[in-house]
Amino acid sequence: MPDFIYHFKELDQSRVEDVGGKNASLGEMYRELNAEGIRVPDGFATSADAYWKFIEENELEDQISQQLEKLDRDGFSNLEEVGVNIRNKIMNGAIPKNLAQAIKKAYRKLQEREKDLESVAIRSSATAEDLPEASFAGQHESFLNIKGEEDVVETVQKCYASLFTDRAIKYREDNDFDHMKIALSAGVQKMVRSDTSCSGVAFTIDPDNGFEDVIFINGSWGLGDYIVGGEVLGDQFYLYKRNLKNDKLPIISKDAGKKERKLVYSETKSDKAQNTKDAKTTKEEQRSFILSDQEVEKLGKWCLKIEEHYEKPMDIEWAKDGNSEEIYIVQARPETVHSSKKKKNKLKQYTLKDDGNVIVSGNSIGDKIAAGKARILNSTDESDKLKEGDVLITEITNPDWDPIMKKASAIVTDSGGRTSHAAIVAREMGTVAVVGAENATEKIKDGQEITVSCAEGQDGKVYKGILEWREDEINTDELAEPDTDVELILANPKLAFQYADYPVDGVGLARLEFTINNSIKAHPLALVHFDDLEDDEAKQEIQELTAAYDDKENYFIEKLSMAVATIAATFYPREVIVRMSDFKSNEYAKLLGGEQFEPEEENPMLGFRGASRYYSDQYRDGFRLECLAMKRARNEMGMDNIKLMIPFCRTAEEGEKVVKEMEKHGLKQGDNGLELFVMVEIPSNVKGIEDFAGIFDGFSIGSNDLTQLILGVDRDSELVSNIFDERNKQVQEMIGTAIEKAKDSDRKIGLCGQAPSDFPEYAQFLVEKGIDSISFNPDAIARGIKNILKAEGKG
């Protein structure tokens, strides 16, 4: 007699042909990883033999084949009709008596093993004798909160029917799989009470670009269907794998999602046998992180162990039980989008040429740009409206949308996060997508020409009209390695991962202003002196921003340290030179609460900025927070590749004051290898470079400020902008002098600026002078490297 049932303790990866990849993986984790402290709920799986027994006794093979023969394989015009007919035939059949008895017996044994069992989750796992690697992820149904023997048997039959969902039929047609050689195994697993807690997914590789050194965790309150289906915007965490193996803080990024809804248990049985209902979350739930840092770290370590066990990147589902407060792994499968691709030798950078009017924004998927006519679809029934190359605009997608999405040049959804269905499919197809844009279907007009940009970090934007963009490509196989160090200029930490494979020696300039302006949003002194803040509106907004944090100062320190650590982790152990904040007073004033703490200046460009702020009583407390953030990133997060740089330091005496100020807050030069650099952007820096060399470990020439101060030109003024030119003879003489003096003082010196990529002769000049490094914006790296190689005689 064939085996109809396998308990999880009997399963491992050798049983893929019997129970499918999903259930084999659950069994292997239950057997192998529970002993290592990774909790996997117990359960059992029906076998492929059980499925074929059901098909045989109900004489369904010929009936299903006959329906499939009717399928329009060109336009799939009757896909829905064929799918419904097959599913009805399966549901009109009867589970064989001996199979039903086996399922009930296994369920009772599970109840005996798990005394507190309230309900089970039943998941579909496809299997095929000749296709052991086929995962069929997302093509079949799962059912939650199933109670009692009869309902379990009925739900197993529903899993069988889900082998022929419209999307599963289309998936097999697209991938040339034989429908009649694939069986369905139903996994019956103890239900984790995440309805009273939280759940989510995790990837042991960045799901957007395949960066391998991080683990991404996404989750929300309640049962997992909403986060898997992308119906809520959950919390997002990134953990650095290296730090999960040592004693350093591993969380390098965390963002709270809105989490406005959740899926919970219901006593009313639904058509899908899911006893669940939609519920609103409380304000407190929306403001709070779903997991503590300690829980995120534990989950991250589990994910790393699972990856190491399977020796490949994994896509994992997890849930936290509201009764026991314990976290469980409820599913794990190989990640297939990025891990199956060969390492890229061609790196492409997309850059918008124009500023445009943003209609909506959301989570960007990928890093490309696309444009076309918007087509708003309210359901799959309207698929004929979408023409090849149109931009699909809809509220949310599920696997039934797969055939439609393939026609779109870009996808924009109101709902969903980075692990939603639309995001996953977009990655698989290499399609531009912005998900979670909230009201895209209302703000974008049907037929409107739009541009969808995912080239600006994790914030994807939809612009009015068809904008122009540039595509720069680096073929790393064709590039020699320059003797001069090539480094990046970065402002947005959320862009860092996509540059990890760039052929660079590190980051020559990481700016803090972007994170302070876009993520922290509040003036540091408004956080320090929150109780004394006079602007009630700003006070309320700051209260909302910091609600998930115990302390407003810690909010600033944690946010800034994580942003810097994200960049440092991406390029570790290559150097990352972080410039301390270089806002001008008028720019600081625009931050929440900023007007109260900033002076009004006639000429902020030459006023209270850079080093002068750091030791002043008017900003000293703000600089303290910056220093504590850098200390946290370097020491507690282990990013000892971070070097710190002081901007706009007018005199050596100022430099000494700043160095002492930093030491007060735990940033002592030399400790833990800390190097301090200074910008060369004022003529006094060049003239007195030997004095600055006695204080700092290195220099970075800021060519823009240095040029305008040598020439006395406001580079932002259209009236005299024609005079601004880094190639001016006097400017080049000053830069040449700076390089020579730095070398004489045995100090490294680099340059950050556009000129060496725009003008080959400028790169030639710098190389001949002996510059140590040149830093470029990412879109200029290809041109910059080629110019340097030519200057060195290698191009």
Buried (B, 14 or more C-beta within 10 A) or exposed (E): EEBBBBBBBBBBEEBBBBBBBBBBBBBBBBBBBBEEEBBBBBBBBBBBBBBBBBBEBBEBEEBBEEBBEEBEEEEBEEBBBBBEBBBEBBEEBEBBEEBBBBBBBBBEBBBEEBEEBEBBBBBBBBBBEEBBEBBBBBBBBBBBBBBEBEBBBBBBBBBBBBBBBBBBBBBBBEEEBEBEEBBBBBBBBBBBBBBBBBBBBBBBBBBBBBBBBBBBBBBBBBBBBBBBBBBBBBBBBBBBBBBBEEEBBBBBBBBBBBBEBBBBBBEEBEEBBBBBBEBEBEEEBBBBBBBEBEBBBBBBBBBBBBBEBBEBBBBBBBBBBBEEEEBBBBBBBBBBBBBEEEEEEEBEBBBBEEEBEEBBBBBBBBBBBBBBBBBBBEEBEEBEBBEEEBBBBBBBBBBBBBBBBEBBBBBBBBBBBBBBBBBBBBBEBEBBBBBBBBEBBEBBEEEBBBBBBBBBBBBBBBBBEEBEBEEBEBEBEEBEEBEBBBBBBBBBBBBBBBBBBBBBBBBBBBBBBBBBBBBBBBBBBBBBBBEEBEBEEBBEBBEEBBBBBEEBBBBBBBBBBBBBBBBBBBBBEBBBBBBBBBBBBBBBBEBBBBBBBBEEBEEBBEBBBBBBBBBBEBBBBBBBBBBBBBBBBBBBBBBBBBBBBBBBBBBBEBBBBBBEBBBEBBBBBEEEEBBBBBBBBBEBBBEBBEBBBEBBBBBBBBBBBBBBBBBEBBBEEEEBEEBBBBEBEEBBEBBBBBBBBBBEBEBBBBBBBBBBBBBBEBBBBBBEBEBBBBBBBBBBBBBBBBBBBBBBEEB
